[in-house]
């Protein structure tokens, strides 16, 4: 991943956040390549989409974190190398209160 600085857009644009438009099916595989903490202190993942040969950031919200815990993932670092599968689901944007399509992890291998 490219480092960020104010002399270039590259570091800001090199790894976009995973959005519902990037998920084409519930069978699409995203492999966890890195686990870190977000600025808000929540787990933040770098996911690799091998079919598109791209990587994406993904912040774990409470719903997805609960799913992973219930699936037997003892802590966020145990996600390294795991395959995650997403489904699109209507949800509310916590900032605006508007209904939007969100991503929910529905399977982990």
C-alpha positions in Angstrom: 0.0 0.0 0.0 1.2 3.5 -0.9 2.1 5.8 2.0 0.0 9.0 2.3 1.1 12.5 2.2 -0.2 15.8 0.9 2.0 15.9 -2.2 0.0 13.2 -4.0 -3.5 11.7 -4.2 -2.0 8.2 -4.6 -2.0 7.2 -1.0 -5.5 8.3 -0.5 -6.8 6.6 -3.6 -4.7 3.4 -3.7 -7.0 1.4 -1.3 -10.7 2.4 -1.5 -13.2 1.2 1.1 -15.2 -1.9 0.2 -18.7 -0.8 -0.9 -21.8 -2.7 -2.0 -20.9 -2.0 -5.7 -17.7 -4.1 -5.3 -19.6 -7.2 -4.1 -21.1 -8.9 -7.2 -22.4 -12.1 -5.5 -22.6 -13.8 -2.1 -20.0 -16.3 -3.3 -17.4 -13.7 -4.0 -14.3 -14.3 -1.8 -12.4 -11.6 0.0 -9.3 -12.7 1.9 -8.1 -10.8 4.9 -4.6 -9.5 4.1 -4.1 -7.2 7.1 -5.7 -6.3 10.4 -5.2 -2.9 12.1 -7.1 -0.4 14.2 -9.1 2.4 12.6 -8.9 6.0 13.8 -12.0 5.3 15.9 -10.2 2.3 17.6 -12.3 -0.4 15.8 -10.8 -3.3 13.8 -10.0 -2.3 10.2 -9.2 -4.9 7.6 -7.5 -4.9 4.2 -9.4 -7.3 2.1 -8.0 -8.8 -1.1 -10.4 -9.6 -4.0 -8.4 -12.1 -6.0 -10.9 -12.1 -8.9 -10.6 -8.4 -9.5 -6.9 -8.3 -8.3 -7.8 -5.3 -6.0 -7.6 -4.6 -2.3 -10.1 -2.7 -0.1 -10.4 -1.3 3.4 -13.2 -2.6 5.5 -14.1 -1.2 9.0 -15.8 -3.8 11.2 -19.0 -2.4 12.7 -20.7 -4.0 15.8 -23.0 -6.2 13.6 -20.1 -7.7 11.6 -17.9 -8.0 14.7 -20.7 -9.9 16.6 -21.1 -12.3 13.6 -17.4 -13.0 13.6 -17.3 -13.6 17.3 -20.3 -16.0 17.1 -18.5 -17.8 14.2 -15.7 -18.7 16.6 -13.1 -16.0 15.7 -11.6 -15.3 19.2 -10.0 -11.9 18.3 -9.5 -9.7 15.2 -5.9 -10.9 14.6 -7.3 -14.4 14.0 -8.9 -13.1 10.8 -5.5 -13.0 8.9 -5.8 -15.2 5.9 -9.5 -16.0 6.4 -12.0 -15.8 3.6 -15.0 -13.5 4.1 -18.2 -13.6 2.2 -20.6 -10.7 2.1 -24.3 -10.1 1.4 -26.0 -6.8 0.6 -28.6 -5.8 3.1 -30.7 -2.6 3.7 -29.5 -0.7 6.7 -29.6 2.8 8.2 -26.7 5.1 7.9 -26.0 6.1 11.5 -24.9 9.6 10.5 -27.9 10.5 8.3 -30.6 8.1 9.4 -31.2 7.3 5.7 -31.8 3.8 4.4 -28.8 2.5 2.4 -27.5 -0.8 1.1 -24.9 -2.1 3.6 -22.6 -5.1 3.6 -23.0 -7.9 6.1 -20.5 -10.8 6.5 -22.5 -14.0 6.1 -19.8 -16.6 6.0 -16.2 -16.9 7.1 -13.8 -19.8 6.2 
